[in-house]
Amino acid sequence: MKQFECATLVPGCEWHTRANEEAEVIRRAVEHMRLVHGETVIRENMVQNIRARVREAKKEDAA
């Protein structure tokens, strides 16, 4: 299980997501950036920044 916490990229944002596949976590994070943070153009470096912050979910977090 992979997870992404938006606060690692946007300080103060409490949004997070988990999914089995890294690609799904990134897709959700990109959509969040568009809808919540007003990013109209998602550049490759933004995707790279998200990917770099995707972590393995801790067992207690996944429960």
N, C-alpha and C positions, 0 to 999 in steps of 0.2 A: 504494500500500500504506500503510495507516494502522497506527499502533502506540500502545499504552498501557503505561506502566510504573507498576506499583502504588506503588513507592517515592515517586513524585511526590505521592501522596495519603496513603500510610501509610508513614512513614519506617521503613526497615529491611526492608521486604518486597521480595524479589527477583523476584516474579512479574511476567511481562509477556506480552503477546499481540500478534499482528499479523493483519490481515485486509484484504481489498481494500476493504470497505465500513466506514465509520465506525460504522454501526448495529450491525454484527456485533462490532466491537471493544467497543462499549459493552455489548452483551448479555453478552459473555464477562466483562467487568469486573464487571458487576452480579452475575453468578453467582459469581464469585470472592469478592466482598464477602460474599455470603451464606454460602458454604461455608467459607471460610478465616477471615474476620474476624468472623463471627457477626452480621452485620447482618441482622436479621429483617425490618425495614421499610426499604425503599429509597425515600427521599423524593425529590421532584423536584430539590432542591438537591444531593443526592448525584449524581444523573445529570448535572446541570449541571457539577458539579466534575469528574466523569470526562470529560465532553465537552471541557471546557476544557483537559484534559491530553492529549488525543489529538493525536498529531503525525504528520507524514508520515515514514515509515520511511526511513532513509538507505539508499542503494544497497548499501553494504557490510554493513549490518545485515540486509537482506532476502535476501542470498545464502545 
